[in-house]
Amino acid sequence: VKKYEYALVSDIAEVKAMSGQELLDALANRADSVVVVDVRKAEEFAAGHIDGAINVTLEDIQADANVLEQYKDKEVILYCNSGNRSGQAGDILVANGYSVVYNADGVKKIQLRPSNRIRTNSAQNKQAYYCKNY
């Protein structure tokens, strides 16, 4: 007798897309239930990142998907420059049991404005910036 297991397609976790504005809304309205992860290299993160984000590189996630284990019960919002590395990281997390994972717009798509929340370390401007959806 063969046994088969079935799962509804709606029950299977997948990486969801998220705009820059949706990311800001999540930070503003659900900060306790989300974690924002910048998967770029440390030097890219140091040059400028979304305020409140943590830096866990794609390479770290590839080496150990449990590196974010303490955030498994939260919505995990990933971003990078273009969405490529964060998409790869999201696929790894979903494959390892994370159920709510978002791939947010890359920082290259987000314009820096004084009212926006991207923190930069440039010599010209050391203010906090929020990211704004183009």
N, C-alpha and C positions, 0 to 999 in steps of 0.2 A: 504494500500500500504506500503510495507516494503522498507526501504532504506538501502543500504549497502555501506560501505566505504571500498575502496581497497587501498592498498599501495604496490608499487613495492618493492620487497625484497631489491633491491639495494638502496632504499630510507630510509630503516630502519637503524638507527644508531646501531653500535655494537662496542665493545671494540676490538681494533686491537692489534696484537702482535708487539713488537718492540725490536730489539736487542740492546745490549749495544753500539755498534758502531753507529747504527742509532740514538740513543739518543744523542751521542756526536756530530754527524753531525747536528742534529736539533739544539742543543745549539750553535754550531759554525756558522751555516748558517741562522737560522731563530729565533734567540734568542728573537726578539721582538714579535713573533707570537706564542710562546710556553710558557707554565709554567710547570716546573718539580716539582712534588709533591711526597715527601717521606711520605708514610702512616704509617711508623713504629712509635713506642712509642717515646716520647721525649728523653728518655735516650739512645735509640738506635741511634737516629738522632745525638745526642751530641757525641756519640762515633765515628762517621764517616758518612759522607753523600756526595752526589754528589754536587760539588761546584755550587751554584746558585739555588739549590733546596729549596723549602719551606717545612715545616713540618706541615702537617694536617693529623692527625691520622685517621685510619679506623673508630675508635669509633666516632670521630668528624663528619665524613661524614655520618655514620649510624644515628647519632642523628639529623643532619641537612644537607641535601644534598645541601642546598643553601650556605653553608660555603665557597664554591668556586665560588659563583655567579659572582664576579668581573672578573673572568677568563673565563666565559662562551663563549666569542667570540674568545678564543684562543684554540690552540691545547693543550689538557691536557695530560701530560705524567706522569703516575703513576709508582712508584716502591716501593718495600719492600725488604725483604731478599730473598724470594723464588718466588715471583709472586702470591702467594695465596691471601694475604691481598689486594694487589693492584688490583688483578682481581675482588675481591668482591667490592672494592671501585668503580672500573670502571663500573661494572654492575649497581650500584646505580646511578652513574652520568648519564649514558646513559638513564636509566629509568626516569630520571628527566630532560631530554631535552638537555643534553650536546651532541653535534653531533660528535666531533672529540676527541676521548679518546683512549689513548694507554696504554697498560700494558707492561712496559719495563722489560727486564731481571732483576732478583733479584740481589742484590749486592753480594750475596754469589757466583754467577756465574761470577762475574767481578773480574779480578785480579788487584791488586794494583801495579802500576808501576809509577816511577818518572815522566813520561811524561803524566800520566793520571790524570783525574780531580775528584778524590774523596778526600774530606777533612777529615783528621783524627785528633783526639785529643789525640793520644797516647803520652806517655812521651818520647818514643824513636824518634818519627818523627812527626813534626808539619807542614810538607809541604803540599801544595795542590797537589792532585793527580787526574789524569784523569782516568776514568774507561775504560778498554779495554776489548773488547769481547774476551773471552777465547782464 
